[in-house]
Amino acid sequence: MPAGVSWPRYMRMLGASMLSMFAGAQLVHQYYLPDLSIPETPPKPGELITELQGYKLRQEAAAAAMEEFKAQHKVD
């Protein structure tokens, strides 16, 4: 038996660990929204954009909401 436990218990733990790993990867991809497109030609050195698109979109939306709030409430 692997690690001194029975096969059914080992398989349950293996399944739970894999499910947890896949769920975590999906959560990270949903939060950061990575750009998974593959360009037809590879970028030249120095041209690669490495910013997180999802983070940038949320940051811009928050800034726009703050500006709208300030305009409505006349806050400096």
ROFIDREN-703584 format. One record per atom (N, C-alpha, C): residue in three letters; x, z, y; residue number from 1. Coordinates in pm, 1 decimal. Example, Ala and Ser with C-alpha at 12.3 -4.5 7.8 and 13.67 -1.06 7.14 Angstrom:
BEGIN
resn:ALA&c1:1319.0&c3:780.0&c2:-569.0&resi:1
resn:ALA&c1:1230.0&c3:780.0&c2:-450.0&resi:1
resn:ALA&c1:1320.0&c3:780.0&c2:-330.0&resi:1
resn:SER&c1:1285.0&c3:708.0&c2:-225.0&resi:2
resn:SER&c1:1367.0&c3:714.0&c2:-106.0&resi:2
resn:SER&c1:1290.0&c3:787.0&c2:3.0&resi:2
//
This chain:
BEGIN
resn:MET&c1:82.4&c3:0.0&c2:-117.9&resi:1
resn:MET&c1:0.0&c3:0.0&c2:0.0&resi:1
resn:MET&c1:87.8&c3:0.0&c2:125.6&resi:1
resn:PRO&c1:53.5&c3:-80.6&c2:222.8&resi:2
resn:PRO&c1:132.1&c3:-85.3&c2:346.2&resi:2
resn:PRO&c1:117.7&c3:44.7&c2:425.7&resi:2
resn:ALA&c1:228.3&c3:97.3&c2:468.1&resi:3
resn:ALA&c1:235.1&c3:217.4&c2:552.2&resi:3
resn:ALA&c1:166.3&c3:337.4&c2:488.7&resi:3
resn:GLY&c1:150.7&c3:338.0&c2:358.4&resi:4
resn:GLY&c1:94.1&c3:452.6&c2:288.5&resi:4
resn:GLY&c1:-56.8&c3:467.8&c2:303.1&resi:4
resn:VAL&c1:-128.2&c3:362.9&c2:340.0&resi:5
resn:VAL&c1:-274.9&c3:369.6&c2:349.6&resi:5
resn:VAL&c1:-334.7&c3:267.2&c2:254.8&resi:5
resn:SER&c1:-463.9&c3:280.8&c2:227.6&resi:6
resn:SER&c1:-528.6&c3:188.3&c2:134.6&resi:6
resn:SER&c1:-545.1&c3:50.9&c2:200.2&resi:6
resn:TRP&c1:-561.7&c3:-52.5&c2:117.0&resi:7
resn:TRP&c1:-577.2&c3:-188.9&c2:167.7&resi:7
resn:TRP&c1:-699.8&c3:-204.7&c2:257.0&resi:7
resn:PRO&c1:-815.8&c3:-150.6&c2:220.8&resi:8
resn:PRO&c1:-932.0&c3:-166.9&c2:311.0&resi:8
resn:PRO&c1:-908.0&c3:-104.3&c2:448.9&resi:8
resn:ARG&c1:-847.3&c3:14.0&c2:451.5&resi:9
resn:ARG&c1:-819.4&c3:78.5&c2:580.5&resi:9
resn:ARG&c1:-716.3&c3:-2.5&c2:659.2&resi:9
resn:TYR&c1:-615.2&c3:-53.6&c2:590.9&resi:10
resn:TYR&c1:-512.4&c3:-135.1&c2:655.1&resi:10
resn:TYR&c1:-574.9&c3:-261.3&c2:715.9&resi:10
resn:MET&c1:-663.5&c3:-327.2&c2:642.5&resi:11
resn:MET&c1:-727.2&c3:-449.3&c2:690.8&resi:11
resn:MET&c1:-819.4&c3:-420.3&c2:810.5&resi:11
resn:ARG&c1:-891.5&c3:-306.0&c2:806.7&resi:12
resn:ARG&c1:-975.5&c3:-268.5&c2:921.1&resi:12
resn:ARG&c1:-890.6&c3:-245.9&c2:1045.7&resi:12
resn:MET&c1:-779.1&c3:-176.9&c2:1030.9&resi:13
resn:MET&c1:-691.5&c3:-150.0&c2:1145.2&resi:13
resn:MET&c1:-629.1&c3:-280.1&c2:1197.0&resi:13
resn:LEU&c1:-591.0&c3:-369.5&c2:1106.5&resi:14
resn:LEU&c1:-535.8&c3:-498.1&c2:1146.4&resi:14
resn:LEU&c1:-640.2&c3:-578.3&c2:1224.3&resi:14
resn:GLY&c1:-762.7&c3:-581.9&c2:1173.3&resi:15
resn:GLY&c1:-870.8&c3:-653.6&c2:1241.5&resi:15
resn:GLY&c1:-900.3&c3:-594.0&c2:1378.6&resi:15
resn:ALA&c1:-904.0&c3:-460.9&c2:1387.7&resi:16
resn:ALA&c1:-930.9&c3:-394.9&c2:1515.7&resi:16
resn:ALA&c1:-819.3&c3:-422.2&c2:1615.8&resi:16
resn:SER&c1:-693.3&c3:-420.8&c2:1569.0&resi:17
resn:SER&c1:-581.5&c3:-447.9&c2:1660.6&resi:17
resn:SER&c1:-584.7&c3:-591.3&c2:1710.9&resi:17
resn:MET&c1:-613.3&c3:-685.4&c2:1622.4&resi:18
resn:MET&c1:-618.6&c3:-825.4&c2:1664.9&resi:18
resn:MET&c1:-734.5&c3:-849.4&c2:1761.3&resi:18
resn:LEU&c1:-851.2&c3:-790.6&c2:1733.9&resi:19
resn:LEU&c1:-965.9&c3:-804.2&c2:1821.9&resi:19
resn:LEU&c1:-933.8&c3:-747.0&c2:1959.6&resi:19
resn:SER&c1:-868.1&c3:-632.0&c2:1962.3&resi:20
resn:SER&c1:-829.9&c3:-569.5&c2:2088.7&resi:20
resn:SER&c1:-730.6&c3:-656.5&c2:2165.6&resi:20
resn:MET&c1:-634.2&c3:-715.1&c2:2095.3&resi:21
resn:MET&c1:-535.0&c3:-801.3&c2:2158.8&resi:21
resn:MET&c1:-600.8&c3:-925.6&c2:2218.5&resi:21
resn:PHE&c1:-690.0&c3:-989.7&c2:2143.7&resi:22
resn:PHE&c1:-757.5&c3:-1109.8&c2:2193.7&resi:22
resn:PHE&c1:-849.7&c3:-1077.6&c2:2311.2&resi:22
resn:ALA&c1:-919.4&c3:-964.5&c2:2304.2&resi:23
resn:ALA&c1:-1007.7&c3:-924.4&c2:2413.4&resi:23
resn:ALA&c1:-926.6&c3:-896.7&c2:2539.9&resi:23
resn:GLY&c1:-811.1&c3:-832.2&c2:2525.4&resi:24
resn:GLY&c1:-725.4&c3:-805.1&c2:2640.8&resi:24
resn:GLY&c1:-673.0&c3:-932.5&c2:2703.3&resi:24
resn:ALA&c1:-633.1&c3:-1028.5&c2:2621.6&resi:25
resn:ALA&c1:-583.6&c3:-1155.6&c2:2674.0&resi:25
resn:ALA&c1:-694.7&c3:-1229.4&c2:2748.7&resi:25
resn:GLN&c1:-816.7&c3:-1226.1&c2:2693.8&resi:26
resn:GLN&c1:-929.3&c3:-1292.4&c2:2759.6&resi:26
resn:GLN&c1:-960.7&c3:-1225.2&c2:2893.1&resi:26
resn:LEU&c1:-954.5&c3:-1092.7&c2:2896.4&resi:27
resn:LEU&c1:-981.2&c3:-1018.6&c2:3019.4&resi:27
resn:LEU&c1:-879.5&c3:-1053.4&c2:3127.6&resi:27
resn:VAL&c1:-752.8&c3:-1061.2&c2:3090.8&resi:28
resn:VAL&c1:-648.0&c3:-1096.5&c2:3186.6&resi:28
resn:VAL&c1:-669.8&c3:-1238.4&c2:3239.5&resi:28
resn:HIS&c1:-706.0&c3:-1331.2&c2:3152.1&resi:29
resn:HIS&c1:-729.8&c3:-1468.8&c2:3196.5&resi:29
resn:HIS&c1:-851.4&c3:-1478.5&c2:3287.8&resi:29
resn:GLN&c1:-953.8&c3:-1398.9&c2:3262.2&resi:30
resn:GLN&c1:-1072.4&c3:-1400.1&c2:3348.1&resi:30
resn:GLN&c1:-1041.6&c3:-1339.8&c2:3484.7&resi:30
resn:TYR&c1:-954.1&c3:-1239.7&c2:3488.8&resi:31
resn:TYR&c1:-922.9&c3:-1172.6&c2:3615.2&resi:31
resn:TYR&c1:-830.6&c3:-1257.1&c2:3703.0&resi:31
resn:TYR&c1:-722.6&c3:-1309.8&c2:3645.6&resi:32
resn:TYR&c1:-623.1&c3:-1382.1&c2:3724.8&resi:32
resn:TYR&c1:-649.9&c3:-1531.6&c2:3737.7&resi:32
resn:LEU&c1:-736.9&c3:-1588.5&c2:3656.8&resi:33
resn:LEU&c1:-771.4&c3:-1731.4&c2:3659.7&resi:33
resn:LEU&c1:-647.5&c3:-1820.7&c2:3668.4&resi:33
resn:PRO&c1:-564.7&c3:-1820.9&c2:3563.5&resi:34
resn:PRO&c1:-443.5&c3:-1902.2&c2:3569.5&resi:34
resn:PRO&c1:-475.0&c3:-2051.7&c2:3567.5&resi:34
resn:ASP&c1:-388.5&c3:-2130.1&c2:3629.4&resi:35
resn:ASP&c1:-403.6&c3:-2275.6&c2:3630.4&resi:35
resn:ASP&c1:-340.7&c3:-2329.6&c2:3502.4&resi:35
resn:LEU&c1:-422.9&c3:-2370.0&c2:3407.2&resi:36
resn:LEU&c1:-373.5&c3:-2415.3&c2:3277.4&resi:36
resn:LEU&c1:-364.4&c3:-2566.8&c2:3267.0&resi:36
resn:SER&c1:-379.4&c3:-2636.5&c2:3379.3&resi:37
resn:SER&c1:-369.8&c3:-2781.8&c2:3374.9&resi:37
resn:SER&c1:-223.7&c3:-2823.4&c2:3357.3&resi:37
resn:ILE&c1:-204.0&c3:-2931.1&c2:3287.1&resi:38
resn:ILE&c1:-69.6&c3:-2982.7&c2:3262.1&resi:38
resn:ILE&c1:-52.7&c3:-3109.0&c2:3345.5&resi:38
resn:PRO&c1:43.1&c3:-3109.2&c2:3439.5&resi:39
resn:PRO&c1:61.6&c3:-3229.7&c2:3520.9&resi:39
resn:PRO&c1:117.4&c3:-3344.2&c2:3436.7&resi:39
resn:GLU&c1:88.9&c3:-3468.7&c2:3480.4&resi:40
resn:GLU&c1:137.0&c3:-3584.7&c2:3405.6&resi:40
resn:GLU&c1:288.9&c3:-3596.7&c2:3413.6&resi:40
resn:THR&c1:345.5&c3:-3565.7&c2:3529.5&resi:41
resn:THR&c1:490.9&c3:-3566.0&c2:3543.4&resi:41
resn:THR&c1:536.2&c3:-3424.3&c2:3576.1&resi:41
resn:PRO&c1:643.2&c3:-3380.5&c2:3515.2&resi:42
resn:PRO&c1:688.2&c3:-3243.9&c2:3543.0&resi:42
resn:PRO&c1:734.9&c3:-3230.6&c2:3688.2&resi:42
resn:PRO&c1:716.4&c3:-3113.0&c2:3749.0&resi:43
resn:PRO&c1:759.7&c3:-3095.3&c2:3887.4&resi:43
resn:PRO&c1:912.2&c3:-3095.6&c2:3898.7&resi:43
resn:LYS&c1:959.6&c3:-3138.8&c2:4012.1&resi:44
resn:LYS&c1:1102.9&c3:-3137.0&c2:4037.8&resi:44
resn:LYS&c1:1145.4&c3:-2993.9&c2:4067.1&resi:44
resn:PRO&c1:1271.8&c3:-2963.6&c2:4054.3&resi:45
resn:PRO&c1:1317.4&c3:-2827.4&c2:4084.1&resi:45
resn:PRO&c1:1279.9&c3:-2787.7&c2:4226.7&resi:45
resn:GLY&c1:1217.6&c3:-2668.8&c2:4240.1&resi:46
resn:GLY&c1:1177.1&c3:-2619.4&c2:4370.2&resi:46
resn:GLY&c1:1034.0&c3:-2652.5&c2:4407.4&resi:46
resn:GLU&c1:965.2&c3:-2737.7&c2:4330.2&resi:47
resn:GLU&c1:828.5&c3:-2777.9&c2:4361.5&resi:47
resn:GLU&c1:722.5&c3:-2695.8&c2:4286.7&resi:47
resn:LEU&c1:763.0&c3:-2616.3&c2:4191.8&resi:48
resn:LEU&c1:668.3&c3:-2543.7&c2:4107.9&resi:48
resn:LEU&c1:598.4&c3:-2434.3&c2:4188.1&resi:48
resn:ILE&c1:464.2&c3:-2434.4&c2:4188.1&resi:49
resn:ILE&c1:384.7&c3:-2332.7&c2:4256.8&resi:49
resn:ILE&c1:349.3&c3:-2224.8&c2:4155.6&resi:49
resn:THR&c1:387.8&c3:-2101.5&c2:4182.9&resi:50
resn:THR&c1:366.4&c3:-1993.9&c2:4086.7&resi:50
resn:THR&c1:271.7&c3:-1886.7&c2:4136.7&resi:50
resn:GLU&c1:189.5&c3:-1915.2&c2:4238.4&resi:51
resn:GLU&c1:98.3&c3:-1812.2&c2:4287.4&resi:51
resn:GLU&c1:-25.6&c3:-1803.7&c2:4198.5&resi:51
resn:LEU&c1:-88.0&c3:-1688.1&c2:4198.2&resi:52
resn:LEU&c1:-206.7&c3:-1665.0&c2:4117.5&resi:52
resn:LEU&c1:-329.2&c3:-1712.5&c2:4194.3&resi:52
resn:GLN&c1:-395.9&c3:-1815.8&c2:4143.1&resi:53
resn:GLN&c1:-507.6&c3:-1876.6&c2:4213.5&resi:53
resn:GLN&c1:-626.8&c3:-1781.9&c2:4224.8&resi:53
resn:GLY&c1:-659.3&c3:-1709.4&c2:4118.0&resi:54
resn:GLY&c1:-773.0&c3:-1618.5&c2:4120.6&resi:54
resn:GLY&c1:-753.5&c3:-1507.6&c2:4222.3&resi:54
resn:TYR&c1:-633.5&c3:-1452.9&c2:4228.7&resi:55
resn:TYR&c1:-603.0&c3:-1346.9&c2:4324.9&resi:55
resn:TYR&c1:-614.4&c3:-1399.9&c2:4466.7&resi:55
resn:LYS&c1:-564.6&c3:-1521.4&c2:4488.6&resi:56
resn:LYS&c1:-568.5&c3:-1581.1&c2:4621.9&resi:56
resn:LYS&c1:-713.3&c3:-1604.3&c2:4666.2&resi:56
resn:LEU&c1:-799.2&c3:-1652.9&c2:4575.4&resi:57
resn:LEU&c1:-939.7&c3:-1676.1&c2:4608.7&resi:57
resn:LEU&c1:-1010.0&c3:-1546.3&c2:4646.1&resi:57
resn:ARG&c1:-986.3&c3:-1439.1&c2:4567.6&resi:58
resn:ARG&c1:-1049.2&c3:-1310.7&c2:4597.8&resi:58
resn:ARG&c1:-998.5&c3:-1254.5&c2:4729.4&resi:58
resn:GLN&c1:-869.1&c3:-1272.6&c2:4757.9&resi:59
resn:GLN&c1:-811.0&c3:-1222.0&c2:4882.2&resi:59
resn:GLN&c1:-871.0&c3:-1295.7&c2:5002.5&resi:59
resn:GLU&c1:-886.7&c3:-1427.1&c2:4992.0&resi:60
resn:GLU&c1:-946.9&c3:-1505.0&c2:5100.8&resi:60
resn:GLU&c1:-1093.3&c3:-1466.7&c2:5121.2&resi:60
resn:ALA&c1:-1166.3&c3:-1444.3&c2:5013.0&resi:61
resn:ALA&c1:-1306.9&c3:-1405.0&c2:5023.5&resi:61
resn:ALA&c1:-1319.6&c3:-1268.1&c2:5089.8&resi:61
resn:ALA&c1:-1230.3&c3:-1176.3&c2:5056.8&resi:62
resn:ALA&c1:-1233.5&c3:-1042.8&c2:5116.9&resi:62
resn:ALA&c1:-1201.5&c3:-1050.5&c2:5265.9&resi:62
resn:ALA&c1:-1106.0&c3:-1133.5&c2:5303.3&resi:63
resn:ALA&c1:-1070.0&c3:-1148.5&c2:5444.7&resi:63
resn:ALA&c1:-1186.9&c3:-1209.3&c2:5522.8&resi:63
resn:ALA&c1:-1254.5&c3:-1307.4&c2:5465.7&resi:64
resn:ALA&c1:-1368.7&c3:-1369.6&c2:5532.2&resi:64
resn:ALA&c1:-1483.3&c3:-1269.1&c2:5547.6&resi:64
resn:ALA&c1:-1505.4&c3:-1188.0&c2:5444.4&resi:65
resn:ALA&c1:-1610.9&c3:-1087.1&c2:5451.2&resi:65
resn:ALA&c1:-1578.7&c3:-983.0&c2:5558.5&resi:65
resn:MET&c1:-1450.8&c3:-944.8&c2:5570.2&resi:66
resn:MET&c1:-1410.7&c3:-846.9&c2:5670.9&resi:66
resn:MET&c1:-1430.2&c3:-903.8&c2:5811.7&resi:66
resn:GLU&c1:-1396.5&c3:-1030.7&c2:5831.4&resi:67
resn:GLU&c1:-1416.0&c3:-1094.1&c2:5962.1&resi:67
resn:GLU&c1:-1564.9&c3:-1100.2&c2:5997.9&resi:67
resn:GLU&c1:-1648.0&c3:-1133.1&c2:5899.5&resi:68
resn:GLU&c1:-1792.0&c3:-1138.6&c2:5923.1&resi:68
resn:GLU&c1:-1846.7&c3:-1000.3&c2:5957.8&resi:68
resn:PHE&c1:-1798.3&c3:-898.3&c2:5887.4&resi:69
resn:PHE&c1:-1840.5&c3:-761.1&c2:5914.8&resi:69
resn:PHE&c1:-1801.2&c3:-719.7&c2:6056.5&resi:69
resn:LYS&c1:-1677.8&c3:-751.6&c2:6094.7&resi:70
resn:LYS&c1:-1630.2&c3:-716.8&c2:6228.7&resi:70
resn:LYS&c1:-1713.0&c3:-788.2&c2:6336.4&resi:70
resn:ALA&c1:-1750.4&c3:-914.6&c2:6310.8&resi:71
resn:ALA&c1:-1828.3&c3:-990.7&c2:6407.2&resi:71
resn:ALA&c1:-1969.6&c3:-933.0&c2:6422.8&resi:71
resn:GLN&c1:-2026.5&c3:-889.8&c2:6310.9&resi:72
resn:GLN&c1:-2161.7&c3:-834.9&c2:6315.2&resi:72
resn:GLN&c1:-2166.8&c3:-698.5&c2:6381.7&resi:72
resn:HIS&c1:-2064.4&c3:-618.2&c2:6358.7&resi:73
resn:HIS&c1:-2063.6&c3:-480.6&c2:6409.1&resi:73
resn:HIS&c1:-1974.9&c3:-462.0&c2:6532.3&resi:73
resn:LYS&c1:-1917.7&c3:-569.3&c2:6580.1&resi:74
resn:LYS&c1:-1831.7&c3:-566.7&c2:6700.0&resi:74
resn:LYS&c1:-1722.5&c3:-460.9&c2:6690.1&resi:74
resn:VAL&c1:-1647.8&c3:-468.3&c2:6578.0&resi:75
resn:VAL&c1:-1537.8&c3:-375.4&c2:6552.2&resi:75
resn:VAL&c1:-1406.8&c3:-446.1&c2:6579.9&resi:75
resn:ASP&c1:-1310.8&c3:-377.0&c2:6641.3&resi:76
resn:ASP&c1:-1179.3&c3:-436.7&c2:6666.8&resi:76
resn:ASP&c1:-1089.7&c3:-424.1&c2:6548.3&resi:76
//
